[in-house]
Amino acid sequence: MIDCVIIDDEPLARKILVEYLDELPDFQLVAACQDAMEAQQILNNSRVDLLFLDIAMPKLTGMQFIKSLASPPLVIFTTAYSEYAVEAFEVNAFDYLVKPITLERFLVSIEKVRKFLSPSERVSGDNKWINIKEGRRIYHIDTDDILYLQAYGDYVRMFLKDQTLMPKEKLNVIKELLPDKFLQVHRSYIINLSEVKFMEGNLVQVASHKIPVSDTYRNHLLQVLNQ
C-alpha cells in the first residue's frame, strides 16, 4: 500500500485528487490538508510515501515546505502555474502536474510512482533489481552489488560493493524484495551467498567483512554452502 497526503489550499483541487485516489486500491489517502503547517503534523506522526503538493499556498509555499524537510517523501507538484517546473525538479520533484489535472495525466504519474515504490518484478537469472529509497533519492540497485544487510534500529545498513546506503526500513521488509541468493544468518544480518569466502565457527567471511552467524541459522547456512 502506498500512503499519500494531499496538500492544497483549494477545496476543489483537493476534492478532485481525493476522487482520483479513491479509484486506486493500492493507494491510501492518509490526509487531505489545506496548508503545509497542517501537513507537517501528519508527516511527524504518520508514514507517508507520496505527497501531492500545491505550490502557491498561503503561509508557506509548497516549494518552501519541501525545502524545509530533511527527508521528504516522493513529491508530485500540483499547480496552476507551469513556470515553476524547473525549480520543482531542482528540488527532486518526482512529477509536475498542471491544473486542471485530467484523470489520464494523473494515471500516467501514478504508474510511474508504482514502478518506483513497488518491488521490481523478479525475473529468472542473476540480473535482479530492487528500488531502495534513502532520503530524497530512490536507488535502482543491482542485487549482485549487495554484499550484506544489517538491521540498525528503524533503518537498514545496506553494504554495496562501492557504497553504503541506510534506508529507513525494517530488515524483514527488504528481505522480501531480495532473490534467493540472499540468506539470513542472524536476526540482524542478511548476506549475499555469492560473496561468501569461507565460514569459521560462528563467523562467515563475506567479501572482506566478517559477519556473525547465530546458532539459530548456523545449520541452515552450512547446508546451503554444502550444496
MOSUL-V582437 format. One record per residue. N is the residue number from 1. RES is the residue in one small letter. SS is DSSP state (@ for helix, = for strand, . for the rest). PHI is phi as a letter, one per 30 degrees, with the letter a starting at -180 (* if undefined). PSI is psi in whole degrees, 0 to 359 (NA if undefined). Layout:
n: [N;N]
res: [RES;RES]
ss: [SS;SS]
phi: [PHI;PHI]
psi: [PSI;PSI]
This chain:
n: [1;2;3;4;5;6;7;8;9;10;11;12;13;14;15;16;17;18;19;20;21;22;23;24;25;26;27;28;29;30;31;32;33;34;35;36;37;38;39;40;41;42;43;44;45;46;47;48;49;50;51;52;53;54;55;56;57;58;59;60;61;62;63;64;65;66;67;68;69;70;71;72;73;74;75;76;77;78;79;80;81;82;83;84;85;86;87;88;89;90;91;92;93;94;95;96;97;98;99;100;101;102;103;104;105;106;107;108;109;110;111;112;113;114;115;116;117;118;119;120;121;122;123;124;125;126;127;128;129;130;131;132;133;134;135;136;137;138;139;140;141;142;143;144;145;146;147;148;149;150;151;152;153;154;155;156;157;158;159;160;161;162;163;164;165;166;167;168;169;170;171;172;173;174;175;176;177;178;179;180;181;182;183;184;185;186;187;188;189;190;191;192;193;194;195;196;197;198;199;200;201;202;203;204;205;206;207;208;209;210;211;212;213;214;215;216;217;218;219;220;221;222;223;224;225;226;227]
res: [m;i;d;c;v;i;i;d;d;e;p;l;a;r;k;i;l;v;e;y;l;d;e;l;p;d;f;q;l;v;a;a;c;q;d;a;m;e;a;q;q;i;l;n;n;s;r;v;d;l;l;f;l;d;i;a;m;p;k;l;t;g;m;q;f;i;k;s;l;a;s;p;p;l;v;i;f;t;t;a;y;s;e;y;a;v;e;a;f;e;v;n;a;f;d;y;l;v;k;p;i;t;l;e;r;f;l;v;s;i;e;k;v;r;k;f;l;s;p;s;e;r;v;s;g;d;n;k;w;i;n;i;k;e;g;r;r;i;y;h;i;d;t;d;d;i;l;y;l;q;a;y;g;d;y;v;r;m;f;l;k;d;q;t;l;m;p;k;e;k;l;n;v;i;k;e;l;l;p;d;k;f;l;q;v;h;r;s;y;i;i;n;l;s;e;v;k;f;m;e;g;n;l;v;q;v;a;s;h;k;i;p;v;s;d;t;y;r;n;h;l;l;q;v;l;n;q]
ss: [.;=;=;=;=;=;=;.;.;.;@;@;@;@;@;@;@;@;@;@;@;@;.;.;.;.;=;=;=;=;=;=;=;.;.;@;@;@;@;@;@;@;@;@;@;.;.;.;.;=;=;=;=;.;.;.;.;.;.;.;.;@;@;@;@;@;@;@;.;.;.;.;.;=;=;=;=;=;=;.;.;@;@;@;@;@;@;@;@;@;.;.;.;.;=;=;=;=;.;.;.;.;@;@;@;@;@;@;@;@;@;@;@;@;@;@;@;.;.;.;.;.;.;.;.;.;.;.;=;=;=;=;=;=;.;.;=;=;=;=;=;=;@;@;@;=;=;=;=;=;=;=;.;.;=;=;=;=;=;=;.;.;.;=;=;=;=;.;.;.;@;@;@;@;@;.;.;.;.;.;.;=;=;=;=;=;.;.;=;=;=;=;@;@;@;=;=;=;=;=;.;.;=;=;=;=;.;.;=;=;=;=;.;.;@;@;@;@;@;@;@;@;@;@;@;.;.]
phi: [*;c;d;b;b;c;b;a;d;c;e;d;d;d;d;d;d;d;d;d;d;d;d;c;d;c;c;b;d;d;a;c;c;c;a;d;d;d;d;e;d;d;d;d;c;b;d;b;c;b;c;c;b;d;c;d;b;d;i;b;d;e;d;d;d;d;d;d;c;d;b;d;d;d;b;c;d;b;a;d;c;d;d;d;e;d;d;d;d;d;c;i;d;d;a;b;c;c;d;d;d;d;d;d;d;d;d;d;d;d;d;d;d;e;d;d;c;c;e;d;d;d;b;d;j;c;d;c;b;b;c;b;c;b;i;d;c;c;c;c;c;d;d;d;d;d;d;a;b;b;d;b;i;d;c;b;d;c;c;c;d;b;a;b;c;b;d;d;a;d;e;d;d;d;e;d;d;d;d;d;d;c;b;d;b;a;d;c;b;b;c;c;d;d;c;d;c;a;b;b;i;c;b;b;d;c;h;c;c;c;c;d;c;d;e;d;c;d;d;d;d;d;d;d;d;d;d]
psi: [133;116;129;153;134;133;109;133;354;117;319;320;319;316;317;315;322;317;320;315;330;338;358;109;340;7;134;126;115;317;152;107;149;351;170;328;320;319;327;319;322;314;329;336;356;153;130;127;332;135;133;109;120;156;307;92;154;165;295;121;162;323;317;321;312;327;339;348;131;317;77;155;181;140;127;114;138;113;158;357;114;341;350;0;315;313;325;316;341;336;25;36;141;322;171;109;129;129;149;133;118;156;322;312;324;316;330;315;319;319;324;319;315;317;329;321;347;153;144;150;131;139;162;158;191;351;75;144;149;157;127;128;124;113;232;348;147;120;133;104;131;121;342;337;353;126;305;169;145;128;139;79;234;6;170;129;119;110;110;173;331;1;171;130;156;77;148;89;158;149;319;337;313;327;322;340;343;148;177;344;357;137;135;130;358;156;340;3;138;134;158;111;333;342;6;130;311;168;137;113;235;34;144;135;117;110;242;13;138;121;132;143;122;158;328;324;353;312;320;319;318;318;316;317;335;356;NA]
